[in-house]
């Protein structure tokens, strides 16, 4: 067990492409950290640099206080779980799990003991003498985990370990991974492109985009105080809605109407470079106006034509399109593209998703009166994508 | 898939034709080898009298026994060296990106395209000068050279099939590159190794040109060359029976070799390594 420190670590390929740019990250001893981002954001490259499978072009990598830049993977004492498991097909489960110990010339009895213990944790005891080919996907995944566990290494590195499992098994293994990690208390770096996995698993989540670390923080921090447009759009499902807005005094004019600014927003706006902003609205910050009750004053109500309504049983998702007055959304779109909204799923301008209570009487194809919680508005600068609120301390409770 | 009786019949006839076409010459030689000298020309497919005289004849002289030892030794050693070198070369070619990779590959192909007959003359002179003429190494070296390209191509195709993650997993597990190669890659490439080994062995075993040109005595003369020097019991007698018997004997190691290795050439050895 050890802490892992990346000090402006950079990866540049011979063709000049920079996969990871100046990455600074300190991973505490025993911490479970998630590297998340869209494909090609450099998260896997970063992991492979920690593993030693990829050379580090610049910067320093420390594991347990020692600089390991030039050490071979075998001398770093780390274990890795690969996306496709990479089990040795000619070895039984027992041999697969004991391979590392055998290479380390550990005593035979000791190997057996450790392998059996790991098998017990992973519920693989009755499969120890089978070959990987005869195992199911979930079992193979557990063998890959077992291979890492038996080593008792300084750190676990996991490269999308659950992405090859079907949805149900993935949720099950997610809990499993979390349970094993907290039981062993081993520093773990986990790479995924799935923000749900990131939010549910990690102590801290590091969001990456185009080789640059965007924000590192606890899941609730990322969710409630995204530092920029990209993080705001990437974290959360369904994704945050983005609308163009123009500051007018103490309120902001959005396509859905005039929205008064809360205290935090007012303070944030002072730091803005222009009066044109991008407003971010989480789907759950909307509600059916008839169900809001005494909170009504905190927000604004507006009418929307519901195009599609999806009922999930416990909640409903209403989709509607907004019309823009005065503000060219095209222009905002282009500006925002550099800031990363282009890579955000479902962030087409004008499309809004609202989460409504299941008790709502809103109907598809009809006009509905919706309510927006103005206090939860996120504001971003269109040219940089920077959040105007990120520095404001907002308690988790307040943000709900 | 179910087949109709008609299809089965058609397939059976087809297979029988192919089998007869391929096997009749071999059967004919077998038949010749079992005939006594006086009945060689009787034009019968099944010999009237079976006799093992011909086999006695070839094994009674030291000539054939030496040739057999030479053949086994030379082909075996050439195969071993060729496969070891080819495995290492193929591994490097399939995994590493280095300058001159394509040059090496096309160079290997160029070597394979050279007709042996075109170099055997100069080789004869060189070998006599450097003292390799009529020695085992004198044959092992050209066999190795001519089989390496084929072995490298076969093996690199197999190595490419092995997921790279397996080596990386081995490296992370604490293996040196050599250990990863020996304990993970080679076992998985075993079908390829055996395929290449069979091809190399057959080439070395069956070669006549080098064996005939670069040897002069029992020292290194292999069976195919020795057959050409068989003489009959008298100058009026054709050594056909002895040659046939020797041909049969010389085929046996190849059959054993193929049967033995075929069991190792099992498909799907990498199944289960990675999620498809």
Interface residues (C-beta under 8 A of the other chain):
Chain A: X51 X52 X53 X72 X73 X74 X78 X79 X80 X82 X84 X85 X86 X87 X88 X89 X90 X99 X100 X103 X104 X131 X132 X133 X134 X135 X137 X140 X147 X151 X157 X164
Chain B: X163 X165 X166 X168 X169 X170 X171 X172 X173 X174 X175 X176 X179 X183 X184 X187 X188 X268 X269 X270 X271 X272 X273 X274 X275
